[in-house]
Amino acid sequence: MRKASYSVTRLQRHGYIFILPTLVFFSLFLIYPIISAFRLSLFEWNLLAPKEFVGLQNFIKMAGDSRLLNSYLRTIHFSAVSVAAINLLAFVFAVMLGSRLLRFKNFWQSLIFLPVVLSIVAVGVVWEFMYQGTGLIPIVLREIIGVSPDWLTDTRVAPYAVIITYVWRSVGYYMVIYIAGLLGVPESYYEAARIDGAGFWAQLFYITIPSLRNTFTLAIVSCVIFTFGQFSIQYVITQGGPSRSTEVLSLLIFREAFRLSKFGYSSGISVIFFLTLLIFSLIQLRLFKSGAVGA
Amino acid sequence: MRKVLLLVLVLGLLASMVWAGGQSGAEEMSRIVHFHWTETSYDKINNHAVELFKAKHPEVDVQILLLPDADRRDKIRVALAAKGEIDSFALSNGESAEFLSAGQMVPIEPEAFGKTSVQQVVDMWTPGAINTCGGVWDGQYYGIPFELSNYVAWVNVEFMKEAGLNPATDKPETWDEFVAVGKKLVKEEGGTRVRNGFMANSKAGIFSYLVLLAMMTQRGLDWGTEEGIVASMDQPREVARALKTYTDFVVKDEIWDPSLAEDDRSGFGTGKTGMFLTGGTWYWGVADNWEMPRENIQPFPYPRYPDGADVGGVGYGYCLYVSRLAKDPVLVFEWLDTMATQTNEFIKLGYHQPRVKNSDGSQALDPELARASIPYYDEVFKGELAKTSVWLSSTKGAQVEDAVWNAVSSVIYGGGSVDDAVAMLQNDIRAVYE
């Protein structure tokens, strides 16, 4: 008995040793920078001159900063539309690829997933060319419907140009998550439903969607987190323009720090950004713990 | 026995660490790391400078970090903040104030140039060149010039002929004429615009800022100093006039459709615009990257306002600096001196360095070679260089540039009015310097 207890303790100690490298890595490259950002948000600093302590001045300034408010709203708009479109399309594709009627499933699945493995910068550059006045998209649209919007220079259209590109690149990843979820739904449910005379829509709404509640939550929550922090697509295609219409929070953080040399203020925005995502993650945890989601 | 072996092992390990530490220290002492921007044709010349320097100092290893120009300033900033290995670097006159005010550079050491006074060093460049290139702070000299240039206007003369214009007599001299010519150079095919009359970079605000800076200076406003730009906000009518001239290119005159292409320099080289305003002598070298023959393009002086000042495009330059982190500032200045001795190699590419004499007393820039290498050197560039508008030297220059681009964007992209844009600019500029 004593020997067993001793072994467990030793095993636990070994466990700590095993996780130590990861713990050190995360502490150095994740936890320390987060704490530093909090600390830095109380200073004014351009990386060159000594730091100047300004207390909560950066946060007070943020309250009246229309550019920050604009970026916050742009980020919410970008995230809401993108997450809805990505998950809807990913789910539809997953259901279609699960259908017995569809042929060449592997081909279609690979085709939809392919953009996920492409470099996001390459994707941005190619789409930027396609959106330009003499690019593929305006030419095709003019051929078909006679007109095309100014995709990258109209403040009302540019946010959707970025969203379309982002959705195109991301939908394959979430499609795989939904396919994995669909594989977990027992075939017997559908057999029983068919015997009872249920059609496609009835099976979809009464079996497939309820069975995928956990998958939906996982996909939507992770999609919101990734999308909220999206930077590369906007940076490559529009650099936040035209007239700040695609300047999302992560891009604003970058510009405030590296273009305008306001590292303290930029850290303050990062703190707000972090808190927003933290609140969302806590809501997610609460949903899981309360059992409101899934079985 | 095991304890003795362990002791030997530990001692051996310690000894090797001490030796390795000494070695790395020795290596650090003999290495110079220089941060520079990359441009394929210039890189070869700069790398040749390393060979020239190593011929004099074989014990010194020089490493040039060639960075994309858009990232260069940030990489230098981070390397300095992290106290990394950075002995020297290049900054433009629009960038240097922030670094100089924070004491990040070392003043010029005459000894490195074989001179006894700073003035003797300064005299090796054309009068005022170090000032224009941003290498002076609080009356002290820090940088040595590596480029002195100025923006002029460029036009595709083949497109002019195609539009029934005579390149010899019809080049625009005023902004109104610029618009008139621009309208004739616009080309559409099947309802789709395939060529602009004029274009600037549609994403990077710095270029619009620099063109507008020249227009503001022509309107009599001082946008070259912090006090001047703040004071100019009390003259909203003049600010509005220049801003309207520029934004009308898009919204009223429609000689510039920003959706056609992003970059004006490549746009001009590939025939997507008939004119642009942000090229210096170096553009001859850059233009060779595209298929456009040199004889198809010509530079001409910036257009003026009939009732405005006789001022041309912005004058700018780059200086080379020694970092305060340099282990041996005299040696590093000697390296920079070597780097800046290839004036005649650069001028063959159209890249102008304002060096008159080398440290050994020999002639630096050969004026005849400059004339032969830079078409229209005397007719356009030289005269305009004497009339340049001054780029703002300010620790908050980037914020000013951002505010100006915001005002321009609100009109050309956001559909706002010029008056609202001026009001926005007034608020932003006053907030920057409050």
Chai-1 contact restraints between the chains, C-beta under 6 A:
chainA,res_idxA,chainB,res_idxB,connection_type,confidence,min_distance_angstrom,max_distance_angstrom,comment,restraint_id
A,L47,B,R77,contact,1.0,0.0,6.0,A-B,restraint_1
A,L47,B,A81,contact,1.0,0.0,6.0,A-B,restraint_2
A,L48,B,A102,contact,1.0,0.0,6.0,A-B,restraint_3
A,L48,B,Q104,contact,1.0,0.0,6.0,A-B,restraint_4
A,A49,B,A102,contact,1.0,0.0,6.0,A-B,restraint_5
A,G133,B,R193,contact,1.0,0.0,6.0,A-B,restraint_6
A,G133,B,S259,contact,1.0,0.0,6.0,A-B,restraint_7
A,G133,B,L260,contact,1.0,0.0,6.0,A-B,restraint_8
A,D150,B,S259,contact,1.0,0.0,6.0,A-B,restraint_9
A,L152,B,S259,contact,1.0,0.0,6.0,A-B,restraint_10
A,T153,B,P258,contact,1.0,0.0,6.0,A-B,restraint_11
A,T153,B,S259,contact,1.0,0.0,6.0,A-B,restraint_12
A,T153,B,Y413,contact,1.0,0.0,6.0,A-B,restraint_13
A,T155,B,Y413,contact,1.0,0.0,6.0,A-B,restraint_14
A,T155,B,G414,contact,1.0,0.0,6.0,A-B,restraint_15
A,Q239,B,K203,contact,1.0,0.0,6.0,A-B,restraint_16
A,G241,B,K203,contact,1.0,0.0,6.0,A-B,restraint_17
A,P242,B,Y413,contact,1.0,0.0,6.0,A-B,restraint_18
A,S243,B,S409,contact,1.0,0.0,6.0,A-B,restraint_19
A,S243,B,S410,contact,1.0,0.0,6.0,A-B,restraint_20
A,S243,B,Y413,contact,1.0,0.0,6.0,A-B,restraint_21
A,S243,B,G414,contact,1.0,0.0,6.0,A-B,restraint_22
A,F258,B,D74,contact,1.0,0.0,6.0,A-B,restraint_23
A,R259,B,A398,contact,1.0,0.0,6.0,A-B,restraint_24
A,L260,B,A398,contact,1.0,0.0,6.0,A-B,restraint_25
A,L260,B,Q399,contact,1.0,0.0,6.0,A-B,restraint_26
